[in-house]
Amino acid sequence: MDPRTEAMATFENNSKAVNSDVITDSTCMKLVYVVYMGALPEGYHSLYHSNKLQEHHAKMLQDVVPRDTSLTKALVTSYKRSFNGFAAYLTNQEQQKLASHEDVVSIFPSRTLWPQTTRSWDFIGLNENVIRNSNTDSSSNIVIGVLDSGIWPESESFNDQGFGPVPQKWRGVCNGGTNFTCNKKLIGARFYSSDTARDTIGHGTHTASTAAGNYVKDASFYGIAQGTARGGAPSARIAAYKVCQGGCREADILAAFDDAIADGVDVITISLGSSVAVDVIYDSISIGSLHAMEKGILTVHSAGNNGFSPGTVISVAPWLMTVGASSIDRGIVAKVVLGNGKTISGKAVNSFKMKGTEFPLVYGKDVRTGDCDELAGSLCSTDCLNSSLVSGKIVLCDSNSGIEEALNAGALGTIVKPGQVPDVSFVVPMSASVLIASDFELVKSYINSTEEAKAIVSTSESMKNSDAPVVASFSSKGPNPIISSILKPDITAPGVEILAAYSPAAPVTDYLKDKRSVEYSVLSGTSMSSPHAAGAAAYVKSAHPDWSPSAIKSALMTTAWRMDPTRHKDAEFSYGSGHINPINATNPGLVYETSREDYIKLLCSIGYSAESIRQLFKDNSIDCSKFKKVDSTNKDDFNYPSMTVKVAEGAPFSATFSRTVTNVGLANSTYTAAVDKSSDCNITVDPQTLSFKQLNEKQSFVVTVKGDRMKSMVSASLVWSDGIHLVRSPIVVY
């Protein structure tokens, strides 16, 4: 099935289940649909044309909805500041009528997306001294737009001590609702489908402070992961756009993009997504980020948290920077000490201290209620633990879901097996430790070996993680399910056990009995890696204010630390170009600049009609007939920092990549090509040297990859070096 057809089929089949934007009148059910109409009309001036554009949207609606329908009720919002379109309540029949309108590029149900949910900056080389020494007027002139669940403005991470006046370029507002105040650090706030920009979930506060939080000494989660909390760009300003209240409506996400672009942000970070990738013109984040790119704004997006199988990455557009999650060199463990003296390290963010040296240890099946069988008891299933038998004891459960039952039954602590994510410590609501299967069996054997088994679960502590960086098991993987010639994710960044600011009004965990309130918490997810990359992008932009989004993205990708493919069975489909390295990205030597024409060429080559692309860019000169399809020729001249092509399995293959680099290093320099590969394929580069005489000079080259038979994938890289800079691009044929 064509990806666009498949995407729309998914929408139609699941829209009722995932979408809360439903109204029912006496005759039919209506959903919120996004009607996307491309770029703003030529000659558009917002002050004069804004009302006219909204009138046009209302007229389009009037032509399809019944005459007795209130347009005020039907029209949800108009997008008129940075691109053209609207969201409205429509029946399936009404949206089909609108889809045929000549001004419409795409129309799709407004899905409900979800959040993808300090030591990390030191680990990637951006320590406090480096950041302080780089503080300039340009760094405090950078504005990071955070599209998330809002922000807690009183957090110390957003204090404005030492900040000068708000940048003159800023055109936004502080519309945070009642009792919400901005300052010279948090300079803007807006909310959608809510009555406040205040964060009651915690996610938005965490991502905002990770990207650009100010310095806060001795921050911790109940003493765990203690240190100075700060963002990657602590001198940058923050603008918060609250698009999530529980779920995150696509209609609101597009409205926030519309505002953020017009407000004057420099970088956008968004850590939201669905469970499946959809075509770029039916996806609010792809659409919004396209228009952000057109205005010189880089959008950084989380790859997704469904990485247990290939092709699960949900951020697929080439103009987005897609970020996977990896570990840092600090891990958090909760140790279990058994009565026989053996100590086992488990995973958990456990802030509770047991008062004593050892406590009775029991197995769930041995302390179950009479209504539960042995299996349910061993799993510590709901209502299966006998409160009188577990009080004051530590319970061993065969499932991590047993934590809640142990808590509800009044157990002193619990030891459980991991769920789908064994490599991450999550915050727990009681004394608990999550053990890998082999260690869990050791505890079970110990219980069986004695009539008086005892143990203690210690409060969590930090430990050195010498294996880092390793891509987290949950981090969504490639290949790109929509555009096979674009490698996704682009890069990885810290996303495991990240300490950052949190909303004190938000629940610390999802457990109902957990009533704690904190100002800093530890979260994991690609939601945490996206603001790390956004902070790094802001750092690079502060050094090079005139660089385009694609130049910044290229600099971060080509200077990334290469990761060990022997630890990642999916290789580049796990980590893209590698682990982010902000310091080197400020001096990459060469950059791959992706032009507007490149994006048009790519969209033409993968099957979009010229009419749709003309609407997308409001450019009637676009002609797709001169562009061949990428997938049918295996000739790729899309100027992207990575090189990827999909070929037929079991057959000889040949793929050609044409690329152009721009010299941003030394004016007079010569680069030599070197290829590193892990297969028997033949890779050539022509020419093998590139000589530059001046800055911003461009040089082109061609990479050819040939092989006798494709079994799985070719994983290689091209490195250009002038003796000072190393400019590395991954090469993937699969």
Sequence and secondary structure as in RCSB ss.txt:
>XXXX:A:sequence
MDPRTEAMATFENNSKAVNSDVITDSTCMKLVYVVYMGALPEGYHSLYHSNKLQEHHAKMLQDVVPRDTSLTKAL
VTSYKRSFNGFAAYLTNQEQQKLASHEDVVSIFPSRTLWPQTTRSWDFIGLNENVIRNSNTDSSSNIVIGVLDSG
IWPESESFNDQGFGPVPQKWRGVCNGGTNFTCNKKLIGARFYSSDTARDTIGHGTHTASTAAGNYVKDASFYGIA
QGTARGGAPSARIAAYKVCQGGCREADILAAFDDAIADGVDVITISLGSSVAVDVIYDSISIGSLHAMEKGILTV
HSAGNNGFSPGTVISVAPWLMTVGASSIDRGIVAKVVLGNGKTISGKAVNSFKMKGTEFPLVYGKDVRTGDCDEL
AGSLCSTDCLNSSLVSGKIVLCDSNSGIEEALNAGALGTIVKPGQVPDVSFVVPMSASVLIASDFELVKSYINST
EEAKAIVSTSESMKNSDAPVVASFSSKGPNPIISSILKPDITAPGVEILAAYSPAAPVTDYLKDKRSVEYSVLSG
TSMSSPHAAGAAAYVKSAHPDWSPSAIKSALMTTAWRMDPTRHKDAEFSYGSGHINPINATNPGLVYETSREDYI
KLLCSIGYSAESIRQLFKDNSIDCSKFKKVDSTNKDDFNYPSMTVKVAEGAPFSATFSRTVTNVGLANSTYTAAV
DKSSDCNITVDPQTLSFKQLNEKQSFVVTVKGDRMKSMVSASLVWSDGIHLVRSPIVVY
>XXXX:A:secstr
  HHHHHHHHHHHHHHHH   EEE SS EEEEEEEE  S  TT  HHHHHHHHHHHHHHHHHTTS TTS HHHHE
EEEE SSS EEEEEE HHHHHHHHTSTT SEEEE  EEEE   HHHHHTT  HHHHHHH  HHHHT EEEEEES 
B TTSGGG  TT  S  TT    B   TT    SSEEEEEESSSS  B SSSHHHHHHHHHH   EEEEEETTEE
EEEE  SSTTSEEEEEE BSSSEEHHHHHHHHHHHHHHT SEEEE EE SS   GGG HHHHHHHHHHHTT EEE
EE  S TTSTT      TTEEEEEEE  SEEEEEEEEETTS EEEEE B     SSS EEEEEGGGGB TTS HH
HHHHT TT B HHHHBTSEEEESSTTHHHHHHHHTBSEEEE   S TT   B SSEEEE  HHHHHHHHHHHHH 
SS EEEE   EEEE TT S B TTS   S SS TTS SS EEEE SSEEEE  TTS SSS TT     SEEEE S
HHHHHHHHHHHHHHHHHH TT  HHHHHHHHHHTSB   GGG TTTHHHHTT B  HHHHTS SEE    HHHHH
HHHHHTT  HHHHHHHHT TT  GGG   HHHHTEE    SSEEE   TTS EEEEEEEEEEE S SSEEEEEEE
EESSS EEEEESSEEEESSTT EEEEEEEEEES  SS EEEEEEEESSS EEEEEEEE 
